[in-house]
Each structure stands twice: as structure tokens, then as C-alpha cells.
């Protein structure tokens, strides 16, 4: 018996060591600088901004190694160009469907809105790719960046400067957006006003479970009913696939108490006039 215990103990230790070694050896392909598991325009943008000395977030030694595409020991514009050549998805293609779309911009504003409610929420790889201006913060400017690139693409306009792979927001766009929305929302005077309107829209679009154009405690209750059905399996409440997908507020692939909590936080913040 003691021998069996010793063998099991040794096997457990070896297994643990193997798992640790596997975790330590986890690596990313050259060019995947943001380490989201795929080479995208976001990687090229980060390296291009780093080469120009304007990247506002630091790169680790591992990231610098991943960025050095030609292996010359220096991260520069040549590496950014090589990453851009090898990228599988363009900057701004958040959902990886091989193009920038309005839905990508909408997804960013939804995540930005949820970040305002819960700063600790983590969107994983999609959150990484959504930081269009590569400043380490998910905000209204990332939403505007995708929207602007999408619009410029429709107009066959060039939006990357020669030899650069990051998007520089034209100064006039902010004012154009404010003027464009002012016809429908006369109270808009600043980008902050615009952000509040976009947050209120995101709240209704993503949290209004009962379609009454309001977000209240009843919407949180609906999510909890779905959660209870999944947890207990009583058959009391059967949500459709569309309802369940909408109820996954934090986009983590499941409906649970966290989703209901986000609705209640949004309800309270909105009632307090915070957006």
C-alpha cells in the first residue's frame, strides 16, 4: 500500500512539473506582439508606433523578441512592414471575419461601456485587438478609429500614412461627429456628450431583456431566471438561443450572476446620471 501511495505521489509531482514546464514553454509565433494568438494589424500598429517612438505602452523583452521579425536585434519600421505582410486580419477587425465592419465598432463601444461599469472586466483577446490606438486603454477613441477606417474604406480613401501601419485620427473627425449627431441630439457639445449618448444606446441594445426601451431591475431578473434554469434544470423558464446570447452581457460564453450584476450596476449608474 505504501509503495502504491509513493508511486501515486511521484506521478502527481511529475505531472505537476510537466504542466508547469508546459506553461513556461508556452510561446507565440514571430509577429504576434500583442500575444493574442494570431498576427493582426494590431501587431503591426504596435511595432510601427514603437519604431516611430510614439507607442505609449511598454513592450516586454518577450514582445520585443516577437517584434524583431528579421532577427537583426533591432525593432524598427522594417519589422512592422514584415508583420503587416504576414498579418491574417487587418487593424480594426475585432471579430476576425476578414474585414472591418460597423459591428466591430459596435462591439468596441459595448466593451468600453462595460469597462466603465466594471474596470476589472477582462475581454481577453478581443479586448486586446480593440485597443486600436495601442495606448493600453479601451475608450471612445478606439470606437471612433474603427468607424473612421470603415468609412474611409467605403470611400476608397487611404488612411495609413506611407510606411506606417497605425491609424492617426484626422483632427476634423471629432467635430464632424459632434455636428452630425447634433441634429438628433441638440445637447451634444463635446466628445464626452457623444460618449454618454453612445453608452446609453449600448445599454439599451445589450441589456434591455424585455424590450421596453429601459434597463431596470426586471432585466436583471430575466437574466437570473435564465441562469437558474441552466443551473437547476427545472424547466420553469426556457430561454431561446437569441435570448441566451443577448443575456451573456460580458461575452464570456455563459449566462450567470455576473451578467445580472452588470445590468444592476448599469441601472444604478444611469439613475445617478453617470452616463
NUDO-996283 format. One record per residue (C-alpha): residue number from 1; x, y, z; residue in one letter. Coordinates in nm, 3 decimals. Example, Ala and Ser with C-alpha at 12.3 -4.5 7.8 and 13.67 -1.06 7.14 Angstrom:
<recs>
<rec pos="1" east="1.230" north="-0.450" up="0.780" code="A"/>
<rec pos="2" east="1.367" north="-0.106" up="0.714" code="S"/>
</recs>
This chain:
<recs>
<rec pos="1" east="0.000" north="0.000" up="0.000" code="X"/>
<rec pos="2" east="0.282" north="0.238" up="0.095" code="X"/>
<rec pos="3" east="0.451" north="0.159" up="-0.235" code="X"/>
<rec pos="4" east="0.132" north="0.244" up="-0.424" code="X"/>
<rec pos="5" east="0.099" north="0.574" up="-0.239" code="X"/>
<rec pos="6" east="0.462" north="0.655" up="-0.316" code="X"/>
<rec pos="7" east="0.410" north="0.582" up="-0.686" code="X"/>
<rec pos="8" east="0.095" north="0.795" up="-0.698" code="X"/>
<rec pos="9" east="0.269" north="1.079" up="-0.515" code="X"/>
<rec pos="10" east="0.564" north="1.065" up="-0.754" code="X"/>
<rec pos="11" east="0.333" north="1.055" up="-1.055" code="X"/>
<rec pos="12" east="0.140" north="1.357" up="-0.924" code="X"/>
<rec pos="13" east="0.462" north="1.552" up="-0.873" code="X"/>
<rec pos="14" east="0.589" north="1.464" up="-1.222" code="X"/>
<rec pos="15" east="0.253" north="1.559" up="-1.371" code="X"/>
<rec pos="16" east="0.261" north="1.891" up="-1.190" code="X"/>
<rec pos="17" east="0.616" north="1.956" up="-1.307" code="X"/>
<rec pos="18" east="0.518" north="1.872" up="-1.664" code="X"/>
<rec pos="19" east="0.222" north="2.111" up="-1.652" code="X"/>
<rec pos="20" east="0.444" north="2.387" up="-1.513" code="X"/>
<rec pos="21" east="0.704" north="2.323" up="-1.781" code="X"/>
<rec pos="22" east="0.433" north="2.332" up="-2.048" code="X"/>
<rec pos="23" east="0.303" north="2.664" up="-1.913" code="X"/>
<rec pos="24" east="0.655" north="2.806" up="-1.901" code="X"/>
<rec pos="25" east="0.726" north="2.695" up="-2.255" code="X"/>
<rec pos="26" east="0.407" north="2.849" up="-2.395" code="X"/>
<rec pos="27" east="0.524" north="3.058" up="-2.687" code="X"/>
<rec pos="28" east="0.389" north="3.279" up="-2.960" code="X"/>
<rec pos="29" east="0.483" north="3.298" up="-3.326" code="X"/>
<rec pos="30" east="0.703" north="3.578" up="-3.453" code="X"/>
<rec pos="31" east="0.492" north="3.884" up="-3.518" code="X"/>
<rec pos="32" east="0.226" north="3.812" up="-3.256" code="X"/>
<rec pos="33" east="0.348" north="4.101" up="-3.043" code="X"/>
<rec pos="34" east="0.023" north="4.152" up="-2.851" code="X"/>
<rec pos="35" east="0.015" north="3.777" up="-2.779" code="X"/>
<rec pos="36" east="-0.349" north="3.724" up="-2.873" code="X"/>
<rec pos="37" east="-0.264" north="3.406" up="-3.062" code="X"/>
<rec pos="38" east="-0.280" north="3.547" up="-3.415" code="X"/>
<rec pos="39" east="-0.092" north="3.802" up="-3.624" code="X"/>
<rec pos="40" east="-0.314" north="4.101" up="-3.697" code="X"/>
<rec pos="41" east="-0.294" north="4.466" up="-3.793" code="X"/>
<rec pos="42" east="-0.285" north="4.544" up="-3.423" code="X"/>
<rec pos="43" east="0.059" north="4.382" up="-3.401" code="X"/>
<rec pos="44" east="0.181" north="4.582" up="-3.699" code="X"/>
<rec pos="45" east="0.040" north="4.902" up="-3.547" code="X"/>
<rec pos="46" east="0.216" north="4.842" up="-3.215" code="X"/>
<rec pos="47" east="0.553" north="4.781" up="-3.380" code="X"/>
<rec pos="48" east="0.511" north="5.070" up="-3.623" code="X"/>
<rec pos="49" east="0.433" north="5.307" up="-3.334" code="X"/>
<rec pos="50" east="0.725" north="5.167" up="-3.135" code="X"/>
<rec pos="51" east="0.957" north="5.230" up="-3.433" code="X"/>
<rec pos="52" east="0.832" north="5.589" up="-3.452" code="X"/>
<rec pos="53" east="0.883" north="5.638" up="-3.079" code="X"/>
<rec pos="54" east="0.517" north="5.711" up="-3.006" code="X"/>
<rec pos="55" east="0.396" north="5.384" up="-2.853" code="X"/>
<rec pos="56" east="0.257" north="5.481" up="-2.514" code="X"/>
<rec pos="57" east="0.271" north="5.133" up="-2.362" code="X"/>
<rec pos="58" east="0.588" north="4.942" up="-2.284" code="X"/>
<rec pos="59" east="0.693" north="4.623" up="-2.461" code="X"/>
<rec pos="60" east="0.842" north="4.336" up="-2.261" code="X"/>
<rec pos="61" east="1.161" north="4.161" up="-2.367" code="X"/>
<rec pos="62" east="0.949" north="3.876" up="-2.500" code="X"/>
<rec pos="63" east="0.737" north="4.116" up="-2.705" code="X"/>
<rec pos="64" east="1.046" north="4.286" up="-2.846" code="X"/>
<rec pos="65" east="1.179" north="3.945" up="-2.947" code="X"/>
<rec pos="66" east="0.849" north="3.865" up="-3.118" code="X"/>
<rec pos="67" east="0.861" north="4.203" up="-3.293" code="X"/>
<rec pos="68" east="1.213" north="4.153" up="-3.433" code="X"/>
<rec pos="69" east="1.095" north="3.980" up="-3.749" code="X"/>
<rec pos="70" east="1.422" north="3.997" up="-3.942" code="X"/>
<rec pos="71" east="1.633" north="3.895" up="-3.642" code="X"/>
<rec pos="72" east="1.874" north="4.186" up="-3.663" code="X"/>
<rec pos="73" east="1.841" north="4.270" up="-3.293" code="X"/>
<rec pos="74" east="1.655" north="4.594" up="-3.361" code="X"/>
<rec pos="75" east="1.282" north="4.660" up="-3.372" code="X"/>
<rec pos="76" east="1.214" north="4.911" up="-3.646" code="X"/>
<rec pos="77" east="0.994" north="5.000" up="-3.943" code="X"/>
<rec pos="78" east="1.124" north="4.703" up="-4.142" code="X"/>
<rec pos="79" east="0.984" north="4.467" up="-3.877" code="X"/>
<rec pos="80" east="0.649" north="4.647" up="-3.882" code="X"/>
<rec pos="81" east="0.636" north="4.603" up="-4.261" code="X"/>
<rec pos="82" east="0.708" north="4.231" up="-4.232" code="X"/>
<rec pos="83" east="0.436" north="4.188" up="-3.971" code="X"/>
<rec pos="84" east="0.191" north="4.375" up="-4.194" code="X"/>
<rec pos="85" east="0.280" north="4.140" up="-4.480" code="X"/>
<rec pos="86" east="0.211" north="3.837" up="-4.261" code="X"/>
<rec pos="87" east="-0.099" north="3.963" up="-4.080" code="X"/>
<rec pos="88" east="-0.408" north="3.747" up="-4.112" code="X"/>
<rec pos="89" east="-0.657" north="4.017" up="-4.013" code="X"/>
<rec pos="90" east="-0.649" north="4.394" up="-4.052" code="X"/>
<rec pos="91" east="-0.642" north="4.654" up="-3.777" code="X"/>
<rec pos="92" east="-0.998" north="4.702" up="-3.655" code="X"/>
<rec pos="93" east="-1.127" north="4.357" up="-3.749" code="X"/>
<rec pos="94" east="-1.223" north="4.271" up="-3.393" code="X"/>
<rec pos="95" east="-1.440" north="3.966" up="-3.463" code="X"/>
<rec pos="96" east="-1.196" north="3.824" up="-3.721" code="X"/>
<rec pos="97" east="-1.429" north="3.799" up="-4.020" code="X"/>
<rec pos="98" east="-1.167" north="3.930" up="-4.264" code="X"/>
<rec pos="99" east="-1.290" north="4.289" up="-4.284" code="X"/>
<rec pos="100" east="-1.373" north="4.596" up="-4.075" code="X"/>
<rec pos="101" east="-1.743" north="4.638" up="-4.018" code="X"/>
<rec pos="102" east="-1.986" north="4.856" up="-3.826" code="X"/>
<rec pos="103" east="-2.035" north="4.560" up="-3.593" code="X"/>
<rec pos="104" east="-1.668" north="4.583" up="-3.493" code="X"/>
<rec pos="105" east="-1.719" north="4.943" up="-3.386" code="X"/>
<rec pos="106" east="-2.039" north="4.848" up="-3.202" code="X"/>
<rec pos="107" east="-1.857" north="4.569" up="-3.023" code="X"/>
<rec pos="108" east="-1.589" north="4.812" up="-2.908" code="X"/>
<rec pos="109" east="-1.839" north="5.062" up="-2.768" code="X"/>
<rec pos="110" east="-2.013" north="4.776" up="-2.584" code="X"/>
<rec pos="111" east="-1.685" north="4.668" up="-2.426" code="X"/>
<rec pos="112" east="-1.591" north="5.029" up="-2.347" code="X"/>
<rec pos="113" east="-1.930" north="5.077" up="-2.182" code="X"/>
<rec pos="114" east="-1.884" north="4.764" up="-1.970" code="X"/>
<rec pos="115" east="-1.533" north="4.878" up="-1.874" code="X"/>
<rec pos="116" east="-1.689" north="5.196" up="-1.741" code="X"/>
<rec pos="117" east="-1.922" north="4.986" up="-1.524" code="X"/>
<rec pos="118" east="-1.658" north="4.737" up="-1.415" code="X"/>
<rec pos="119" east="-1.295" north="4.846" up="-1.479" code="X"/>
<rec pos="120" east="-1.171" north="4.499" up="-1.381" code="X"/>
<rec pos="121" east="-1.362" north="4.314" up="-1.653" code="X"/>
<rec pos="122" east="-1.134" north="4.128" up="-1.895" code="X"/>
<rec pos="123" east="-1.233" north="4.073" up="-2.258" code="X"/>
<rec pos="124" east="-0.930" north="3.863" up="-2.340" code="X"/>
<rec pos="125" east="-0.808" north="3.855" up="-2.698" code="X"/>
<rec pos="126" east="-1.093" north="4.068" up="-2.834" code="X"/>
<rec pos="127" east="-1.013" north="4.334" up="-2.577" code="X"/>
<rec pos="128" east="-0.651" north="4.335" up="-2.689" code="X"/>
<rec pos="129" east="-0.740" north="4.376" up="-3.057" code="X"/>
<rec pos="130" east="-0.990" north="4.651" up="-2.975" code="X"/>
<rec pos="131" east="-0.722" north="4.889" up="-2.849" code="X"/>
<rec pos="132" east="-0.688" north="5.049" up="-3.193" code="X"/>
<rec pos="133" east="-0.462" north="5.335" up="-3.085" code="X"/>
<rec pos="134" east="-0.240" north="5.097" up="-2.883" code="X"/>
<rec pos="135" east="-0.241" north="5.304" up="-2.564" code="X"/>
<rec pos="136" east="-0.348" north="5.025" up="-2.331" code="X"/>
<rec pos="137" east="-0.691" north="5.180" up="-2.273" code="X"/>
<rec pos="138" east="-1.023" north="5.083" up="-2.428" code="X"/>
<rec pos="139" east="-1.214" north="5.405" up="-2.491" code="X"/>
<rec pos="140" east="-1.430" north="5.609" up="-2.726" code="X"/>
<rec pos="141" east="-1.130" north="5.685" up="-2.948" code="X"/>
<rec pos="142" east="-1.091" north="5.316" up="-3.035" code="X"/>
<rec pos="143" east="-1.457" north="5.309" up="-3.140" code="X"/>
<rec pos="144" east="-1.413" north="5.623" up="-3.348" code="X"/>
<rec pos="145" east="-1.096" north="5.482" up="-3.504" code="X"/>
<rec pos="146" east="-1.270" north="5.174" up="-3.641" code="X"/>
<rec pos="147" east="-1.569" north="5.379" up="-3.751" code="X"/>
<rec pos="148" east="-1.342" north="5.625" up="-3.933" code="X"/>
<rec pos="149" east="-1.138" north="5.350" up="-4.102" code="X"/>
<rec pos="150" east="-1.456" north="5.173" up="-4.210" code="X"/>
<rec pos="151" east="-1.596" north="5.495" up="-4.358" code="X"/>
<rec pos="152" east="-1.269" north="5.575" up="-4.535" code="X"/>
<rec pos="153" east="-1.255" north="5.222" up="-4.675" code="X"/>
<rec pos="154" east="-1.601" north="5.268" up="-4.828" code="X"/>
<rec pos="155" east="-1.474" north="5.584" up="-4.991" code="X"/>
<rec pos="156" east="-1.159" north="5.412" up="-5.115" code="X"/>
<rec pos="157" east="-0.953" north="5.658" up="-4.911" code="X"/>
<rec pos="158" east="-0.602" north="5.589" up="-4.786" code="X"/>
<rec pos="159" east="-0.587" north="5.604" up="-4.407" code="X"/>
<rec pos="160" east="-0.236" north="5.476" up="-4.332" code="X"/>
<rec pos="161" east="0.047" north="5.719" up="-4.389" code="X"/>
<rec pos="162" east="0.327" north="5.595" up="-4.613" code="X"/>
<rec pos="163" east="0.542" north="5.339" up="-4.432" code="X"/>
<rec pos="164" east="0.324" north="5.343" up="-4.121" code="X"/>
<rec pos="165" east="0.071" north="5.085" up="-4.004" code="X"/>
<rec pos="166" east="-0.121" north="5.274" up="-3.737" code="X"/>
<rec pos="167" east="-0.420" north="5.498" up="-3.780" code="X"/>
<rec pos="168" east="-0.392" north="5.867" up="-3.699" code="X"/>
<rec pos="169" east="-0.733" north="6.018" up="-3.638" code="X"/>
<rec pos="170" east="-0.788" north="6.323" up="-3.861" code="X"/>
<rec pos="171" east="-0.841" north="6.626" up="-3.631" code="X"/>
<rec pos="172" east="-1.165" north="6.724" up="-3.801" code="X"/>
<rec pos="173" east="-1.339" north="6.391" up="-3.742" code="X"/>
<rec pos="174" east="-1.426" north="6.461" up="-3.380" code="X"/>
<rec pos="175" east="-1.602" north="6.784" up="-3.471" code="X"/>
<rec pos="176" east="-1.772" north="6.622" up="-3.771" code="X"/>
<rec pos="177" east="-1.918" north="6.353" up="-3.545" code="X"/>
<rec pos="178" east="-2.045" north="6.610" up="-3.297" code="X"/>
<rec pos="179" east="-2.206" north="6.818" up="-3.572" code="X"/>
<rec pos="180" east="-2.355" north="6.508" up="-3.735" code="X"/>
<rec pos="181" east="-2.528" north="6.398" up="-3.416" code="X"/>
<rec pos="182" east="-2.626" north="6.747" up="-3.304" code="X"/>
<rec pos="183" east="-2.925" north="6.739" up="-3.541" code="X"/>
<rec pos="184" east="-3.068" north="6.447" up="-3.342" code="X"/>
<rec pos="185" east="-2.919" north="6.528" up="-3.002" code="X"/>
<rec pos="186" east="-2.905" north="6.909" up="-2.961" code="X"/>
<rec pos="187" east="-2.737" north="6.869" up="-2.621" code="X"/>
<rec pos="188" east="-2.415" north="6.744" up="-2.778" code="X"/>
<rec pos="189" east="-2.133" north="6.995" up="-2.737" code="X"/>
<rec pos="190" east="-1.829" north="6.780" up="-2.668" code="X"/>
<rec pos="191" east="-1.697" north="6.430" up="-2.733" code="X"/>
<rec pos="192" east="-1.790" north="6.348" up="-2.373" code="X"/>
<rec pos="193" east="-2.154" north="6.423" up="-2.453" code="X"/>
<rec pos="194" east="-2.131" north="6.197" up="-2.757" code="X"/>
<rec pos="195" east="-1.978" north="5.921" up="-2.543" code="X"/>
<rec pos="196" east="-2.269" north="5.939" up="-2.297" code="X"/>
<rec pos="197" east="-2.519" north="5.900" up="-2.579" code="X"/>
<rec pos="198" east="-2.330" north="5.602" up="-2.720" code="X"/>
<rec pos="199" east="-2.317" north="5.445" up="-2.373" code="X"/>
<rec pos="200" east="-2.692" north="5.488" up="-2.326" code="X"/>
<rec pos="201" east="-2.750" north="5.329" up="-2.666" code="X"/>
<rec pos="202" east="-2.517" north="5.041" up="-2.581" code="X"/>
<rec pos="203" east="-2.700" north="4.991" up="-2.252" code="X"/>
<rec pos="204" east="-3.041" north="4.962" up="-2.423" code="X"/>
<rec pos="205" east="-2.914" north="4.746" up="-2.710" code="X"/>
<rec pos="206" east="-2.732" north="4.499" up="-2.487" code="X"/>
<rec pos="207" east="-2.917" north="4.497" up="-2.155" code="X"/>
<rec pos="208" east="-3.285" north="4.555" up="-2.232" code="X"/>
<rec pos="209" east="-3.405" north="4.196" up="-2.196" code="X"/>
<rec pos="210" east="-3.779" north="4.275" up="-2.203" code="X"/>
<rec pos="211" east="-3.764" north="4.522" up="-2.495" code="X"/>
<rec pos="212" east="-3.931" north="4.809" up="-2.311" code="X"/>
<rec pos="213" east="-3.656" north="5.056" up="-2.412" code="X"/>
<rec pos="214" east="-3.543" north="5.077" up="-2.049" code="X"/>
<rec pos="215" east="-3.284" north="4.900" up="-1.837" code="X"/>
<rec pos="216" east="-3.424" north="4.817" up="-1.495" code="X"/>
<rec pos="217" east="-3.414" north="4.551" up="-1.225" code="X"/>
<rec pos="218" east="-3.658" north="4.342" up="-1.429" code="X"/>
<rec pos="219" east="-3.390" north="4.292" up="-1.695" code="X"/>
<rec pos="220" east="-3.151" north="4.161" up="-1.433" code="X"/>
<rec pos="221" east="-3.428" north="3.933" up="-1.305" code="X"/>
<rec pos="222" east="-3.476" north="3.791" up="-1.656" code="X"/>
<rec pos="223" east="-3.106" north="3.705" up="-1.671" code="X"/>
<rec pos="224" east="-3.121" north="3.542" up="-1.329" code="X"/>
<rec pos="225" east="-3.415" north="3.331" up="-1.447" code="X"/>
<rec pos="226" east="-3.205" north="3.204" up="-1.737" code="X"/>
<rec pos="227" east="-2.919" north="3.134" up="-1.500" code="X"/>
<rec pos="228" east="-3.148" north="2.944" up="-1.261" code="X"/>
<rec pos="229" east="-3.283" north="2.732" up="-1.546" code="X"/>
<rec pos="230" east="-2.930" north="2.641" up="-1.657" code="X"/>
<rec pos="231" east="-2.816" north="2.569" up="-1.301" code="X"/>
<rec pos="232" east="-3.115" north="2.371" up="-1.176" code="X"/>
<rec pos="233" east="-3.274" north="2.242" up="-1.496" code="X"/>
<rec pos="234" east="-3.630" north="2.276" up="-1.364" code="X"/>
<rec pos="235" east="-3.774" north="2.375" up="-1.698" code="X"/>
<rec pos="236" east="-3.951" north="2.672" up="-1.536" code="X"/>
<rec pos="237" east="-3.800" north="2.919" up="-1.780" code="X"/>
<rec pos="238" east="-3.687" north="2.829" up="-2.130" code="X"/>
<rec pos="239" east="-3.483" north="3.097" up="-2.299" code="X"/>
<rec pos="240" east="-3.438" north="3.096" up="-2.674" code="X"/>
<rec pos="241" east="-3.088" north="3.083" up="-2.822" code="X"/>
<rec pos="242" east="-3.113" north="3.452" up="-2.915" code="X"/>
<rec pos="243" east="-3.224" north="3.547" up="-2.563" code="X"/>
<rec pos="244" east="-2.941" north="3.350" up="-2.406" code="X"/>
<rec pos="245" east="-2.684" north="3.510" up="-2.636" code="X"/>
<rec pos="246" east="-2.812" north="3.858" up="-2.554" code="X"/>
<rec pos="247" east="-2.812" north="3.776" up="-2.182" code="X"/>
<rec pos="248" east="-2.439" north="3.699" up="-2.198" code="X"/>
<rec pos="249" east="-2.364" north="4.061" up="-2.115" code="X"/>
<rec pos="250" east="-1.991" north="4.021" up="-2.050" code="X"/>
<rec pos="251" east="-1.942" north="3.799" up="-2.357" code="X"/>
<rec pos="252" east="-1.775" north="3.516" up="-2.165" code="X"/>
<rec pos="253" east="-1.982" north="3.241" up="-2.326" code="X"/>
<rec pos="254" east="-2.223" north="3.179" up="-2.038" code="X"/>
<rec pos="255" east="-2.520" north="3.337" up="-1.862" code="X"/>
<rec pos="256" east="-2.467" north="3.377" up="-1.490" code="X"/>
<rec pos="257" east="-2.490" north="3.609" up="-1.191" code="X"/>
<rec pos="258" east="-2.209" north="3.827" up="-1.327" code="X"/>
<rec pos="259" east="-2.428" north="3.927" up="-1.621" code="X"/>
<rec pos="260" east="-2.717" north="4.022" up="-1.394" code="X"/>
<rec pos="261" east="-2.479" north="4.218" up="-1.171" code="X"/>
<rec pos="262" east="-2.356" north="4.423" up="-1.466" code="X"/>
<rec pos="263" east="-2.715" north="4.515" up="-1.552" code="X"/>
<rec pos="264" east="-2.784" north="4.625" up="-1.196" code="X"/>
<rec pos="265" east="-2.464" north="4.834" up="-1.189" code="X"/>
<rec pos="266" east="-2.558" north="4.999" up="-1.519" code="X"/>
<rec pos="267" east="-2.908" north="5.068" up="-1.388" code="X"/>
<rec pos="268" east="-2.770" north="5.231" up="-1.074" code="X"/>
<rec pos="269" east="-2.507" north="5.438" up="-1.259" code="X"/>
<rec pos="270" east="-2.762" north="5.555" up="-1.514" code="X"/>
<rec pos="271" east="-3.004" north="5.652" up="-1.237" code="X"/>
<rec pos="272" east="-2.724" north="5.851" up="-1.077" code="X"/>
<rec pos="273" east="-2.666" north="6.036" up="-1.407" code="X"/>
<rec pos="274" east="-2.316" north="5.898" up="-1.457" code="X"/>
<rec pos="275" east="-2.385" north="5.833" up="-1.827" code="X"/>
</recs>
